[in-house]
Each structure stands twice: as structure tokens, then as C-alpha cells.
């Protein structure tokens, strides 16, 4: 018997899904709940799963926001100015040319 037959997915083993996986599953849950044809117990279970996935997505987005803010804080303001050909200062207005 192959050993992979009983292998569980990372989510089934308790691992947290990545953002894309969580968002895709959350969208599936929303579609199923929007249909409105589910037994109450199943709808409640899906709702509970959906709220957990939404929380996971918020956590991952918050972490990504921190990474972006840190990366931007490392960038010198001068590096963000547009550079024009032949202009080392980054400003075309300094020499009167546009």
C-alpha cells in the first residue's frame, strides 16, 4: 500500500494556509453561503471556518504591510526623486529646461 494514501494536507495537519490558499477557500465558502441552500449545521461550520480564514488573511496582510513599510523606510528620499537624463540632481527645473 502506498504511504501517500493516508497523507494529510498541511492544513489538515494544523499548518496555517498561505494568503492565496486562505483567500481562495474563503471565496469558495462565501459562494456556498450565498447560495443559501445549506443545512444550518453546515452553514454554521462554514461560517466558523470562514471567520478563521478571514482572520488569517488579515494577519498575513498586516505582516506584509510591516515589510513594505520597513522597506520604504530604508529608501532614502533622494532615491525616490525622478532622475532625468543628463541631470544629476534629479530636477529638470534647476537648469530651466523641461
SEDO-818317 format. One record per residue: x, y, z of N, C-alpha, C in turn; residue in three letters. Coordinates in steps of 0.2 Angstrom, whole numbers. Layout:
<atoms>
X,Y,Z,X,Y,Z,X,Y,Z,ALA;
...
</atoms>
This chain:
<atoms>
4,-6,0,0,0,0,4,6,0,UNK;
3,11,-4,7,17,-5,7,21,2,UNK;
12,24,4,12,28,10,8,35,9,UNK;
7,37,3,4,44,2,-3,43,3,UNK;
-6,37,3,-13,36,3,-17,40,9,UNK;
-13,39,15,-16,42,21,-13,49,22,UNK;
-9,52,18,-6,58,19,-11,64,19,UNK;
-10,68,25,-15,74,25,-12,80,22,UNK;
-16,84,20,-13,91,18,-10,95,24,UNK;
-6,100,22,-3,104,28,-9,107,32,UNK;
-14,109,29,-20,112,33,-23,107,38,UNK;
-24,101,35,-27,96,39,-22,94,45,UNK;
-16,95,44,-11,93,50,-10,99,54,UNK;
-14,105,54,-13,110,58,-9,116,56,UNK;
-6,115,50,-2,121,47,-7,126,44,UNK;
-4,132,45,-8,138,43,-8,139,35,UNK;
-13,140,32,-13,141,24,-9,148,23,UNK;
-6,148,17,-4,154,15,-9,159,12,UNK;
-8,165,11,-13,170,9,-17,168,4,UNK;
-14,166,-2,-18,164,-8,-23,158,-7,UNK;
-20,153,-3,-24,147,-2,-30,149,3,UNK;
-29,153,8,-34,155,13,-39,160,9,UNK;
-37,164,5,-42,168,1,-46,164,-4,UNK;
-43,160,-7,-47,156,-12,-52,151,-8,UNK;
-50,149,-3,-55,145,1,-61,149,4,UNK;
-59,155,6,-64,160,9,-69,162,4,UNK;
-66,163,-3,-71,164,-8,-76,159,-9,UNK;
-73,152,-9,-77,146,-10,-83,146,-5,UNK;
-81,148,1,-86,147,7,-91,153,6,UNK;
-89,159,4,-94,164,3,-99,162,-2,UNK;
-96,159,-8,-101,157,-13,-106,152,-11,UNK;
-104,147,-7,-108,142,-4,-113,145,0,UNK;
-111,150,5,-116,153,9,-121,157,6,UNK;
-119,160,1,-123,165,-3,-129,161,-7,UNK;
-127,155,-8,-132,150,-12,-138,149,-7,UNK;
-137,149,-1,-142,149,4,-146,142,4,UNK;
-143,137,1,-146,130,1,-143,125,6,UNK;
-140,127,11,-136,123,15,-140,122,22,UNK;
-139,116,24,-142,114,31,-139,119,36,UNK;
-142,121,41,-140,125,46,-133,123,49,UNK;
-132,117,51,-126,115,54,-120,116,49,UNK;
-121,114,43,-116,115,38,-114,122,37,UNK;
-119,127,37,-119,134,36,-115,137,42,UNK;
-116,135,48,-113,137,54,-105,135,54,UNK;
-104,129,52,-97,126,51,-93,130,46,UNK;
-96,131,40,-93,135,35,-92,142,37,UNK;
-97,145,41,-96,152,43,-90,152,48,UNK;
-90,147,53,-84,147,58,-77,147,54,UNK;
-77,142,49,-71,141,45,-69,148,41,UNK;
-74,151,39,-73,157,35,-71,163,39,UNK;
-73,164,46,-71,169,50,-63,167,52,UNK;
-62,161,53,-55,159,54,-50,161,48,UNK;
-52,160,42,-49,161,36,-48,169,35,UNK;
-53,173,37,-53,180,36,-48,183,41,UNK;
-48,180,47,-43,182,52,-36,181,50,UNK;
-35,175,47,-28,173,44,-26,178,39,UNK;
-31,179,34,-29,184,29,-27,191,32,UNK;
-31,193,37,-29,200,40,-22,199,43,UNK;
-21,194,46,-14,193,50,-8,194,44,UNK;
-9,190,39,-4,190,34,-4,197,30,UNK;
-9,200,29,-9,207,26,-6,212,31,UNK;
-7,211,37,-3,216,42,4,214,42,UNK;
6,208,42,13,207,41,16,209,35,UNK;
13,209,29,15,211,23,16,219,23,UNK;
11,222,26,11,229,27,18,232,31,UNK;
19,228,36,25,230,40,32,229,36,UNK;
32,224,32,38,223,27,38,228,22,UNK;
33,230,20,33,236,15,35,242,18,UNK;
32,244,24,34,250,27,41,250,29,UNK;
44,244,31,51,244,33,55,245,27,UNK;
53,242,21,57,243,15,57,250,13,UNK;
51,253,13,51,260,11,55,265,16,UNK;
55,263,22,59,267,27,66,267,26,UNK;
69,262,23,76,261,21,78,264,15,UNK;
73,267,11,74,270,5,75,278,6,UNK;
81,280,4,82,287,5,77,291,1,UNK;
75,297,4,70,301,0,73,303,-7,UNK;
79,304,-7,83,307,-13,82,301,-19,UNK;
82,295,-17,82,289,-21,75,289,-24,UNK;
70,292,-21,63,292,-24,62,298,-29,UNK;
66,302,-30,65,308,-34,66,305,-41,UNK;
63,308,-46,64,306,-53,70,308,-56,UNK;
74,304,-59,80,306,-62,79,307,-70,UNK;
82,313,-72,81,315,-79,88,314,-82,UNK;
88,312,-89,94,311,-92,99,317,-92,UNK;
105,317,-90,110,322,-90,109,327,-84,UNK;
104,325,-79,103,329,-74,105,325,-67,UNK;
110,326,-64,112,323,-58,108,324,-52,UNK;
105,330,-52,101,332,-46,94,329,-46,UNK;
92,327,-51,85,324,-52,80,329,-53,UNK;
82,335,-54,76,340,-55,78,344,-62,UNK;
73,344,-67,74,347,-73,73,355,-72,UNK;
70,357,-67,68,364,-66,74,368,-64,UNK;
80,365,-61,86,368,-59,89,372,-64,UNK;
89,369,-70,93,372,-76,88,376,-81,UNK;
82,376,-79,77,380,-83,74,376,-89,UNK;
76,370,-90,74,365,-95,68,361,-93,UNK;
64,359,-97,58,355,-96,58,349,-100,UNK;
</atoms>
